Amino acid sequence: MPKNKKDNEIIEIDAKCKDKRQPAFGFTNRGELIPCCWLDTQKNRFDKKYQKLLSVSKISEHKSIENIILQPEWIEFHNDLDNNKGFPMCYIVCKKRKQPGHQKQTTYIKQEVKVRKT
């Protein structure tokens, strides 16, 4: 597990993709469903486990999104998150913090404004 360079502490993952802070999936310009948009990086593309997840994530090869996320590779990914194991970007974006650190979303729905920090 990665460690913080400053104090050598293990970096804990607080996965936003597992709760309501990030309720949507991401997808790549190659037609792949991914757990979140932050994962579509060159660094992750070289990660063997990420490649394994992508191998079952081509949207055009499935009848539904549900079919993709029920693949063993996706289930393994979510189980790994529960055990503080993730892709390289997970340790950056979903690093456990005292205060949220990355994104503020503003959604306009029928004159209502909803602001959510993730």
LINLINPE-V602229 format. One record per residue. N is the residue number from 1. RES is the residue in three letters. PSI is psi in whole degrees, -180 to 180 (none if undefined). NEAR is the number of other C-alpha atoms within 10 Angstrom. D_CENTER is the distance of its C-alpha to the mean C-alpha in whole Angstrom. Layout:
# LINLINPE-V602229
n=N res=RES psi=PSI near=NEAR d_center=D_CENTER
n=N res=RES psi=PSI near=NEAR d_center=D_CENTER
This chain:
# LINLINPE-V602229
n=1 res=MET psi=140 near=10 d_center=17
n=2 res=PRO psi=151 near=14 d_center=17
n=3 res=LYS psi=151 near=12 d_center=19
n=4 res=ASN psi=129 near=11 d_center=20
n=5 res=LYS psi=-32 near=9 d_center=23
n=6 res=LYS psi=-48 near=6 d_center=25
n=7 res=ASP psi=8 near=7 d_center=25
n=8 res=ASN psi=22 near=9 d_center=24
n=9 res=GLU psi=148 near=11 d_center=22
n=10 res=ILE psi=133 near=12 d_center=19
n=11 res=ILE psi=124 near=19 d_center=16
n=12 res=GLU psi=141 near=22 d_center=14
n=13 res=ILE psi=131 near=20 d_center=11
n=14 res=ASP psi=81 near=18 d_center=11
n=15 res=ALA psi=115 near=20 d_center=7
n=16 res=LYS psi=-24 near=17 d_center=7
n=17 res=CYS psi=-5 near=16 d_center=5
n=18 res=LYS psi=2 near=13 d_center=9
n=19 res=ASP psi=-166 near=10 d_center=11
n=20 res=LYS psi=-1 near=9 d_center=13
n=21 res=ARG psi=-27 near=12 d_center=11
n=22 res=GLN psi=82 near=15 d_center=9
n=23 res=PRO psi=1 near=11 d_center=10
n=24 res=ALA psi=158 near=13 d_center=10
n=25 res=PHE psi=172 near=12 d_center=8
n=26 res=GLY psi=166 near=13 d_center=8
n=27 res=PHE psi=151 near=18 d_center=11
n=28 res=THR psi=167 near=15 d_center=13
n=29 res=ASN psi=2 near=7 d_center=16
n=30 res=ARG psi=6 near=8 d_center=17
n=31 res=GLY psi=26 near=13 d_center=16
n=32 res=GLU psi=139 near=19 d_center=13
n=33 res=LEU psi=135 near=22 d_center=11
n=34 res=ILE psi=156 near=22 d_center=7
n=35 res=PRO psi=-33 near=21 d_center=4
n=36 res=CYS psi=160 near=17 d_center=4
n=37 res=CYS psi=-25 near=13 d_center=7
n=38 res=TRP psi=-22 near=14 d_center=7
n=39 res=LEU psi=-13 near=20 d_center=6
n=40 res=ASP psi=71 near=18 d_center=9
n=41 res=THR psi=159 near=12 d_center=12
n=42 res=GLN psi=-39 near=8 d_center=15
n=43 res=LYS psi=-45 near=12 d_center=14
n=44 res=ASN psi=-34 near=17 d_center=11
n=45 res=ARG psi=-25 near=15 d_center=14
n=46 res=PHE psi=-8 near=11 d_center=16
n=47 res=ASP psi=126 near=12 d_center=14
n=48 res=LYS psi=-43 near=11 d_center=16
n=49 res=LYS psi=-36 near=16 d_center=13
n=50 res=TYR psi=-42 near=20 d_center=11
n=51 res=GLN psi=-38 near=13 d_center=14
n=52 res=LYS psi=-43 near=12 d_center=15
n=53 res=LEU psi=-44 near=23 d_center=12
n=54 res=LEU psi=-29 near=17 d_center=13
n=55 res=SER psi=-18 near=11 d_center=16
n=56 res=VAL psi=16 near=19 d_center=16
n=57 res=SER psi=10 near=23 d_center=14
n=58 res=LYS psi=115 near=18 d_center=16
n=59 res=ILE psi=-40 near=17 d_center=17
n=60 res=SER psi=-13 near=10 d_center=21
n=61 res=GLU psi=6 near=12 d_center=21
n=62 res=HIS psi=154 near=12 d_center=20
n=63 res=LYS psi=-20 near=9 d_center=22
n=64 res=SER psi=161 near=10 d_center=19
n=65 res=ILE psi=-39 near=13 d_center=15
n=66 res=GLU psi=-40 near=9 d_center=16
n=67 res=ASN psi=-37 near=13 d_center=18
n=68 res=ILE psi=-50 near=22 d_center=15
n=69 res=ILE psi=-10 near=19 d_center=13
n=70 res=LEU psi=4 near=11 d_center=16
n=71 res=GLN psi=146 near=13 d_center=16
n=72 res=PRO psi=-34 near=12 d_center=17
n=73 res=GLU psi=-37 near=19 d_center=14
n=74 res=TRP psi=-40 near=19 d_center=11
n=75 res=ILE psi=-42 near=14 d_center=13
n=76 res=GLU psi=-42 near=14 d_center=13
n=77 res=PHE psi=-49 near=19 d_center=10
n=78 res=HIS psi=-37 near=19 d_center=10
n=79 res=ASN psi=-39 near=13 d_center=13
n=80 res=ASP psi=-41 near=13 d_center=12
n=81 res=LEU psi=-39 near=19 d_center=10
n=82 res=ASP psi=-23 near=14 d_center=13
n=83 res=ASN psi=22 near=11 d_center=15
n=84 res=ASN psi=34 near=18 d_center=13
n=85 res=LYS psi=130 near=18 d_center=12
n=86 res=GLY psi=-177 near=22 d_center=9
n=87 res=PHE psi=163 near=18 d_center=8
n=88 res=PRO psi=-43 near=17 d_center=10
n=89 res=MET psi=-26 near=15 d_center=8
n=90 res=CYS psi=-36 near=21 d_center=7
n=91 res=TYR psi=-14 near=21 d_center=10
n=92 res=ILE psi=-56 near=14 d_center=11
n=93 res=VAL psi=-41 near=19 d_center=9
n=94 res=CYS psi=23 near=21 d_center=8
n=95 res=LYS psi=134 near=17 d_center=12
n=96 res=LYS psi=126 near=15 d_center=14
n=97 res=ARG psi=160 near=11 d_center=16
n=98 res=LYS psi=-37 near=6 d_center=19
n=99 res=GLN psi=144 near=7 d_center=19
n=100 res=PRO psi=144 near=13 d_center=16
n=101 res=GLY psi=-5 near=13 d_center=15
n=102 res=HIS psi=-44 near=10 d_center=13
n=103 res=GLN psi=143 near=10 d_center=14
n=104 res=LYS psi=126 near=10 d_center=16
n=105 res=GLN psi=136 near=10 d_center=16
n=106 res=THR psi=124 near=11 d_center=20
n=107 res=THR psi=132 near=11 d_center=20
n=108 res=TYR psi=118 near=10 d_center=24
n=109 res=ILE psi=112 near=8 d_center=25
n=110 res=LYS psi=58 near=6 d_center=29
n=111 res=GLN psi=-2 near=7 d_center=30
n=112 res=GLU psi=147 near=8 d_center=28
n=113 res=VAL psi=125 near=10 d_center=25
n=114 res=LYS psi=126 near=10 d_center=22
n=115 res=VAL psi=130 near=11 d_center=20
n=116 res=ARG psi=129 near=12 d_center=17
n=117 res=LYS psi=134 near=12 d_center=16
n=118 res=THR psi=none near=16 d_center=12
